[in-house]
C-alpha cells in the first residue's frame, strides 16, 4: 500500500461520481448507436452523403462499417466497466473515446452533424474519466 492509496481511502467519494456514471452511460448509448450505424453501413452503401473517396481517409464503407461495429461493442463493454468502477475501463475508455473521435473526424464529410455530436460526447467522456475517474471505485 502506498501513501497515495491511503489518501484515496480517507477521501470520501464526491458528488462528481455522477460524471463517471454519465461517461459510462454515454459510452453504452454511443456504442449501441455505433453498432447500428455500422450495420446500416454494411447493408446500405448509399446511407452516407458522400462516396468513400470524399472522406479524409479513402476507405471502403464496408471497412468503416466493421470498424464502427467493433468500436461500438467495445464502448458498451467499457461503459459497463466504468459503471462498475473498474480501473482498466477508465484507461480503455479514454483510449476508445479518443479513437472514436478520430474515426468520426475522418468521416465528418459523410455525416457531419452526427460526427460532431459523437466527437463532443467523446470529449465529455474523456474529461469525466480523467478528472473524476478515481472517485468511482469508492462508490462500488
C-alpha positions as CSV (number, residue, x, y, z in Angstrom):
1,X,0.0,0.0,0.0
2,X,1.4,3.4,-0.9
3,X,0.7,6.8,0.6
4,X,-1.4,7.6,-2.4
5,X,-3.7,4.6,-1.7
6,X,-4.2,5.6,1.9
7,X,-5.1,9.1,0.8
8,X,-7.7,7.6,-1.5
9,X,-9.3,5.7,1.3
10,X,-9.5,8.7,3.6
11,X,-11.2,10.9,1.0
12,X,-14.9,10.1,0.6
13,X,-16.5,9.9,-2.9
14,X,-17.7,13.2,-4.1
15,X,-20.9,14.1,-6.0
16,X,-18.7,14.2,-9.1
17,X,-19.0,10.5,-9.5
18,X,-22.1,11.3,-11.4
19,X,-19.8,12.4,-14.2
20,X,-18.4,8.9,-14.4
21,X,-21.9,7.4,-14.4
22,X,-22.6,9.8,-17.2
23,X,-19.5,8.7,-19.1
24,X,-20.4,5.1,-18.7
25,X,-23.9,5.6,-19.8
26,X,-22.9,7.7,-22.8
27,X,-20.4,5.1,-23.9
28,X,-23.1,2.4,-23.7
29,X,-25.5,4.6,-25.7
30,X,-22.9,5.7,-28.3
31,X,-21.7,2.1,-28.5
32,X,-25.2,0.9,-29.3
33,X,-25.6,3.7,-32.0
34,X,-22.2,2.8,-33.5
35,X,-23.2,-0.9,-33.8
36,X,-26.5,0.1,-35.5
37,X,-24.7,2.7,-37.7
38,X,-22.0,0.1,-38.6
39,X,-24.7,-2.5,-39.6
40,X,-26.5,0.1,-41.7
41,X,-23.2,1.0,-43.4
42,X,-22.6,-2.7,-44.2
43,X,-26.1,-3.1,-45.6
44,X,-26.5,0.2,-47.4
45,X,-23.5,2.0,-49.0
46,X,-25.8,4.9,-50.1
47,X,-26.6,5.8,-46.5
48,X,-23.8,8.4,-46.4
49,X,-23.8,11.8,-48.1
50,X,-20.5,11.3,-50.0
51,X,-18.7,8.4,-51.6
52,X,-15.7,6.9,-49.8
53,X,-13.2,8.9,-51.9
54,X,-14.7,12.1,-50.4
55,X,-13.6,11.1,-46.9
56,X,-10.4,12.3,-45.3
57,X,-9.3,8.7,-45.5
58,X,-10.3,6.8,-48.6
59,X,-11.6,3.6,-47.1
60,X,-14.5,1.4,-48.3
61,X,-17.7,1.8,-46.4
62,X,-17.6,-2.0,-45.6
63,X,-14.4,-1.5,-43.7
64,X,-15.8,1.6,-41.9
65,X,-18.9,-0.5,-41.0
66,X,-16.9,-3.2,-39.3
67,X,-14.8,-0.6,-37.5
68,X,-18.0,1.0,-36.2
69,X,-19.4,-2.3,-35.1
70,X,-16.1,-3.2,-33.3
71,X,-15.8,0.3,-31.6
72,X,-19.5,0.1,-30.6
73,X,-19.2,-3.3,-28.9
74,X,-16.0,-2.2,-27.1
75,X,-17.8,1.0,-26.0
76,X,-20.6,-0.9,-24.5
77,X,-18.3,-3.2,-22.6
78,X,-16.1,-0.3,-21.4
79,X,-19.2,1.7,-20.4
80,X,-20.3,-1.2,-18.2
81,X,-16.8,-1.4,-16.7
82,X,-16.9,2.3,-15.9
83,X,-20.2,2.0,-14.1
84,X,-18.7,-0.8,-12.0
85,X,-15.6,1.4,-11.1
86,X,-13.1,-0.7,-13.0
87,X,-9.7,1.0,-13.3
88,X,-8.9,-0.7,-16.5
89,X,-12.1,0.6,-18.0
90,X,-11.0,4.1,-17.2
91,X,-7.9,3.8,-19.3
92,X,-9.7,1.9,-22.1
93,X,-12.5,4.5,-22.0
94,X,-10.1,7.4,-22.6
95,X,-8.3,5.5,-25.4
96,X,-11.6,4.4,-27.0
97,X,-13.2,7.9,-26.8
98,X,-10.0,9.3,-28.5
99,X,-10.0,6.7,-31.2
100,X,-13.7,7.1,-31.8
101,X,-13.2,10.9,-32.1
102,X,-10.5,10.4,-34.7
103,X,-12.7,7.9,-36.7
104,X,-15.6,10.3,-36.7
105,X,-13.3,13.2,-37.6
106,X,-12.1,11.4,-40.7
107,X,-15.6,10.6,-41.7
108,X,-17.1,14.0,-41.0
109,X,-17.9,14.7,-44.7
110,X,-20.1,11.6,-44.8
111,X,-22.4,12.6,-41.9
112,X,-21.3,16.0,-40.4
113,X,-23.9,16.6,-37.7
114,X,-23.7,13.1,-36.3
115,X,-19.9,13.1,-36.3
116,X,-19.8,16.4,-34.4
117,X,-22.3,15.1,-31.8
118,X,-20.2,12.0,-31.2
119,X,-17.0,14.0,-31.0
120,X,-18.5,16.3,-28.4
121,X,-19.7,13.4,-26.3
122,X,-16.4,11.7,-26.6
123,X,-14.6,14.8,-25.3
124,X,-17.1,14.9,-22.4
125,X,-16.4,11.2,-21.7
126,X,-12.6,11.9,-21.7
127,X,-13.0,14.8,-19.3
128,X,-15.2,12.8,-16.9
129,X,-12.9,9.9,-16.8
130,X,-9.6,11.8,-16.4
131,X,-10.8,14.3,-13.9
132,X,-13.1,12.2,-11.7
133,X,-12.4,8.6,-12.6
134,X,-10.7,7.5,-9.4
135,X,-13.7,8.5,-7.3
136,X,-16.0,5.9,-8.9
137,X,-14.2,2.9,-7.2
138,X,-15.3,4.3,-3.8
139,X,-19.0,4.0,-4.8
140,X,-18.8,0.3,-5.5
